[in-house]
């Protein structure tokens, strides 16, 4: 994505929000991070499909 595209699609700084997200169980947190940010696609796809109906706010 070039700079112009990034500028067009990025959320303006005044509208950005930061939230602390976490789990009490460190092992579960590490596993979830690995699924969502790892290089293997299939577990991420399965997670998204399994939890897709639970989404309340989606910014796309």
Short mmCIF file of the C-alpha atoms (twelve columns), coordinates in Angstrom:
data_MODEL
# 
_entry.id   MODEL 
# 
loop_
_atom_site.group_PDB 
_atom_site.id 
_atom_site.type_symbol 
_atom_site.label_atom_id 
_atom_site.label_alt_id 
_atom_site.label_comp_id 
_atom_site.label_asym_id 
_atom_site.label_seq_id 
_atom_site.Cartn_x 
_atom_site.Cartn_y 
_atom_site.Cartn_z 
_atom_site.pdbx_PDB_model_num 
ATOM 1  C CA . UNK A 1  0.000   0.000   0.000  1 
ATOM 2  C CA . UNK A 2  1.516   3.320   -0.975 1 
ATOM 3  C CA . UNK A 3  1.365   6.483   1.159  1 
ATOM 4  C CA . UNK A 4  -1.675  7.924   -0.637 1 
ATOM 5  C CA . UNK A 5  -3.696  4.724   -0.173 1 
ATOM 6  C CA . UNK A 6  -2.652  4.512   3.460  1 
ATOM 7  C CA . UNK A 7  -3.742  8.109   4.040  1 
ATOM 8  C CA . UNK A 8  -7.105  7.387   2.393  1 
ATOM 9  C CA . UNK A 9  -7.909  4.236   4.383  1 
ATOM 10 C CA . UNK A 10 -6.260  4.844   7.763  1 
ATOM 11 C CA . UNK A 11 -8.388  5.976   10.674 1 
ATOM 12 C CA . UNK A 12 -7.718  9.621   11.516 1 
ATOM 13 C CA . UNK A 13 -5.747  9.993   14.783 1 
ATOM 14 C CA . UNK A 14 -8.606  11.839  16.511 1 
ATOM 15 C CA . UNK A 15 -10.908 8.836   15.958 1 
ATOM 16 C CA . UNK A 16 -8.478  6.103   17.034 1 
ATOM 17 C CA . UNK A 17 -9.059  4.243   20.281 1 
ATOM 18 C CA . UNK A 18 -6.725  2.013   22.244 1 
ATOM 19 C CA . UNK A 19 -8.039  -0.788  24.400 1 
ATOM 20 C CA . UNK A 20 -6.183  -3.140  26.656 1 
ATOM 21 C CA . UNK A 21 -7.112  -6.684  25.713 1 
ATOM 22 C CA . UNK A 22 -5.991  -9.684  27.646 1 
ATOM 23 C CA . UNK A 23 -6.737  -12.969 29.288 1 
ATOM 24 C CA . UNK A 24 -5.948  -14.063 32.815 1 
ATOM 25 C CA . UNK A 25 -4.341  -17.278 31.552 1 
ATOM 26 C CA . UNK A 26 -0.941  -16.532 29.996 1 
ATOM 27 C CA . UNK A 27 -0.778  -19.851 28.136 1 
ATOM 28 C CA . UNK A 28 -4.212  -19.288 26.588 1 
ATOM 29 C CA . UNK A 29 -3.205  -15.738 25.654 1 
ATOM 30 C CA . UNK A 30 -0.041  -16.969 23.958 1 
ATOM 31 C CA . UNK A 31 -1.983  -19.629 22.045 1 
ATOM 32 C CA . UNK A 32 -4.571  -17.090 20.893 1 
ATOM 33 C CA . UNK A 33 -1.862  -14.653 19.799 1 
ATOM 34 C CA . UNK A 34 -0.161  -17.426 17.840 1 
ATOM 35 C CA . UNK A 35 -3.429  -18.327 16.095 1 
ATOM 36 C CA . UNK A 36 -4.316  -14.740 15.188 1 
ATOM 37 C CA . UNK A 37 -0.862  -13.406 14.309 1 
ATOM 38 C CA . UNK A 38 0.940   -16.548 13.170 1 
ATOM 39 C CA . UNK A 39 1.906   -17.511 9.655  1 
ATOM 40 C CA . UNK A 40 -0.419  -20.548 9.494  1 
ATOM 41 C CA . UNK A 41 -3.707  -19.473 7.904  1 
ATOM 42 C CA . UNK A 42 -6.053  -22.388 8.637  1 
ATOM 43 C CA . UNK A 43 -6.251  -21.992 12.456 1 
ATOM 44 C CA . UNK A 44 -6.901  -18.245 12.025 1 
ATOM 45 C CA . UNK A 45 -9.665  -18.931 9.506  1 
ATOM 46 C CA . UNK A 46 -11.247 -21.501 11.819 1 
ATOM 47 C CA . UNK A 47 -11.128 -19.044 14.742 1 
ATOM 48 C CA . UNK A 48 -12.742 -16.279 12.681 1 
ATOM 49 C CA . UNK A 49 -15.466 -18.577 11.359 1 
ATOM 50 C CA . UNK A 50 -16.196 -19.957 14.838 1 
ATOM 51 C CA . UNK A 51 -16.450 -16.525 16.490 1 
ATOM 52 C CA . UNK A 52 -17.790 -14.395 13.634 1 
ATOM 53 C CA . UNK A 53 -21.343 -14.193 14.983 1 
ATOM 54 C CA . UNK A 54 -20.081 -12.852 18.344 1 
ATOM 55 C CA . UNK A 55 -18.678 -9.633  16.805 1 
ATOM 56 C CA . UNK A 56 -20.351 -6.460  18.052 1 
ATOM 57 C CA . UNK A 57 -18.216 -3.680  16.556 1 
ATOM 58 C CA . UNK A 58 -16.288 -4.196  13.354 1 
ATOM 59 C CA . UNK A 59 -14.214 -1.505  11.704 1 
ATOM 60 C CA . UNK A 60 -13.448 -2.422  8.107  1 
# 
